[in-house]
Amino acid sequence: MDGGREGPAGTPADRALGVSAWEPGSGCGYRFCDAPCTERKQVTAPEAKSPVTLRCVFCSKLNRVDLSRAADRPACGECGKPMLLDRPVKVAQEDFDASVLGAGVPVLVDFYADWCAPCRMVAPFVDEIAQAHVGRMLVAKVDTDRAPEIAGRYGIRSIPTLIVFRDGAEVERSVGFEPERVRGLVERMVA
């Protein structure tokens, strides 16, 4: 079974996003497996419960991943390296709509900047949330210096700002360091 893929170029949506295609017998990338496979385990199939489009941190190729199968350690369809889902995923301006707004799970986005000291204070808390909710929620980071259009679209005037999105819409935001409030919101989103 090829997960609903249409030939070597993938589905039209995959081609539009530049998502890696897969062909039977090309190797699945599953846990660094090099054996020829007839099934692709790491790519979102139509029956995926929690689809997310993410860019591989190693080769920069877009991949569709089923977050509900995060425990299977999904791999990039292009380079075969692991998609690191147990930590915040950096999302670039050009990927924001596909990765955050198009996600099939709630998404916590940390709007930050490298030079921001309070942002560095929030980072371990955001890491903790990512590890605690792997597979149930995507945790993303957006550098406001590199994504000014996204920061403007959401009215980010102070950082760190944490926003929770569900079904492509903002649910709630937190400005500054409010760990208990954010923790409660996250628990409600993944319940």
C-alpha positions as CSV (number, residue, x, y, z in Angstrom):
1,M,0.0,0.0,0.0
2,D,1.5,3.4,-0.9
3,G,-0.5,5.6,1.5
4,G,-2.7,7.1,-1.2
5,R,0.2,8.5,-3.2
6,E,-0.2,9.1,-6.9
7,G,2.9,7.8,-8.6
8,P,6.4,9.1,-8.2
9,A,5.5,12.8,-7.9
10,G,3.0,12.3,-5.0
11,T,-0.4,14.0,-4.8
12,P,-1.1,17.4,-6.4
13,A,-1.0,18.9,-2.9
14,D,2.4,17.4,-2.3
15,R,3.8,18.8,-5.5
16,A,2.4,22.2,-4.7
17,L,4.2,22.1,-1.3
18,G,7.3,20.5,-2.6
19,V,6.7,17.6,-0.2
20,S,8.9,14.5,-0.9
21,A,7.3,11.8,-2.9
22,W,7.7,8.1,-2.1
23,E,7.7,5.0,-4.3
24,P,7.2,1.4,-3.2
25,G,10.5,-0.4,-2.8
26,S,12.5,2.8,-2.2
27,G,12.9,2.3,1.6
28,C,10.6,3.7,4.2
29,G,13.1,5.6,6.4
30,Y,11.3,4.0,9.4
31,R,13.8,4.0,12.3
32,F,16.6,4.4,9.8
33,C,15.6,1.2,8.0
34,D,17.4,0.8,4.6
35,A,15.4,-2.3,3.5
36,P,13.1,-2.0,0.5
37,C,9.5,-1.5,1.7
38,T,6.1,-1.7,0.2
39,E,4.6,0.6,2.7
40,R,5.6,4.1,3.9
41,K,5.2,4.3,7.6
42,Q,6.2,7.9,8.4
43,V,4.2,9.9,5.8
44,T,0.7,11.0,6.5
45,A,-1.9,8.8,4.7
46,P,-5.4,9.9,4.1
47,E,-6.5,8.1,7.3
48,A,-4.0,10.1,9.5
49,K,-5.4,11.3,12.7
50,S,-3.1,14.3,13.3
51,P,-1.5,15.5,10.0
52,V,1.1,18.2,10.1
53,T,3.3,19.6,7.4
54,L,6.9,20.3,8.7
55,R,10.2,21.2,7.1
56,C,13.1,18.8,7.8
57,V,15.8,20.5,9.9
58,F,18.4,18.5,8.1
59,C,17.6,18.8,4.4
60,S,14.9,21.5,4.4
61,K,12.3,19.4,2.5
62,L,8.6,19.7,3.5
63,N,7.1,16.5,4.9
64,R,3.6,15.5,5.9
65,V,3.8,13.8,9.3
66,D,1.1,12.1,11.4
67,L,1.7,13.4,14.9
68,S,-0.3,10.6,16.4
69,R,2.4,8.3,15.3
70,A,5.2,10.3,16.8
71,A,6.3,7.4,19.0
72,D,7.2,5.5,15.7
73,R,9.9,8.2,15.2
74,P,8.9,9.4,11.7
75,A,11.6,10.2,9.3
76,C,12.1,12.7,6.5
77,G,11.0,11.3,3.1
78,E,14.0,12.9,1.4
79,C,17.0,12.3,3.7
80,G,15.7,9.7,6.0
81,K,16.7,11.5,9.2
82,P,14.3,11.8,12.1
83,M,11.6,14.5,12.3
84,L,12.3,15.9,15.8
85,L,8.8,16.1,17.3
86,D,9.8,16.0,21.0
87,R,11.0,19.6,20.9
88,P,9.8,22.9,19.5
89,V,9.9,23.0,15.7
90,K,11.2,26.2,14.1
91,V,8.7,27.4,11.5
92,A,9.7,29.9,8.9
93,Q,7.5,32.6,7.5
94,E,6.8,30.8,4.2
95,D,5.8,27.6,6.1
96,F,3.6,29.2,8.8
97,D,0.2,28.7,7.0
98,A,0.9,25.0,6.1
99,S,2.6,24.1,9.4
100,V,0.6,26.0,11.9
101,L,-2.8,26.9,10.4
102,G,-3.1,23.7,8.4
103,A,-2.2,21.4,11.3
104,G,-4.7,18.7,12.4
105,V,-3.8,19.2,16.0
106,P,-3.6,22.1,18.4
107,V,-0.4,24.2,18.0
108,L,1.4,26.3,20.6
109,V,3.5,28.9,18.9
110,D,6.3,30.7,20.7
111,F,7.0,34.1,19.0
112,Y,10.5,35.0,20.1
113,A,13.8,36.6,19.0
114,D,17.3,35.4,19.6
115,W,18.4,38.6,21.3
116,C,15.4,38.6,23.8
117,A,16.4,37.7,27.4
118,P,12.8,36.9,28.5
119,C,12.5,34.7,25.5
120,R,15.4,32.6,26.7
121,M,13.7,32.4,30.1
122,V,10.6,31.0,28.4
123,A,12.4,28.5,26.2
124,P,12.9,25.7,28.8
125,F,9.2,25.9,29.6
126,V,8.3,25.6,26.0
127,D,10.7,22.6,25.6
128,E,9.0,21.0,28.6
129,I,5.5,21.4,27.0
130,A,6.8,19.9,23.7
131,Q,8.2,16.8,25.5
132,A,5.1,16.3,27.7
133,H,2.6,16.6,24.8
134,V,4.5,14.9,21.9
135,G,2.0,13.4,19.5
136,R,-1.0,15.4,20.9
137,M,0.1,18.9,20.2
138,L,2.7,20.6,17.9
139,V,4.9,23.1,19.6
140,A,6.5,25.6,17.2
141,K,8.8,28.6,17.4
142,V,8.7,31.6,15.1
143,D,11.6,34.1,15.1
144,T,9.9,37.5,14.8
145,D,13.0,39.0,13.3
146,R,12.9,36.5,10.4
147,A,9.1,36.4,10.1
148,P,8.0,40.0,10.3
149,E,4.9,39.5,8.2
150,I,3.6,36.7,10.5
151,A,4.4,38.9,13.6
152,G,2.5,41.8,12.0
153,R,-0.5,39.5,11.0
154,Y,-0.9,38.5,14.6
155,G,-0.1,41.8,16.2
156,I,3.0,40.7,18.0
157,R,4.2,43.8,19.8
158,S,5.9,42.2,22.7
159,I,7.9,39.1,23.0
160,P,7.8,36.4,24.2
161,T,4.2,35.8,23.0
162,L,2.7,32.4,23.1
163,I,-0.4,31.7,21.0
164,V,-2.4,28.5,20.8
165,F,-4.0,27.8,17.5
166,R,-6.7,25.2,16.8
167,D,-8.2,24.5,13.4
168,G,-6.3,27.4,11.8
169,A,-7.6,30.0,14.3
170,E,-6.1,31.7,17.3
171,V,-7.6,30.3,20.5
172,E,-5.7,32.3,23.2
173,R,-2.5,34.1,23.8
174,S,-0.1,34.8,26.6
175,V,2.4,37.7,26.6
176,G,5.4,37.4,28.8
177,F,6.1,34.5,31.2
178,E,2.8,33.1,32.5
179,P,3.6,29.4,32.9
180,E,0.5,28.3,34.9
181,R,-1.9,30.0,32.6
182,V,-0.2,28.5,29.5
183,R,0.0,25.1,31.1
184,G,-3.7,25.2,31.9
185,L,-4.6,26.3,28.4
186,V,-2.4,23.5,26.9
187,E,-4.1,20.9,29.1
188,R,-7.5,22.0,27.9
189,M,-6.4,21.9,24.3
190,V,-5.1,18.3,24.4
191,A,-7.8,16.9,26.6
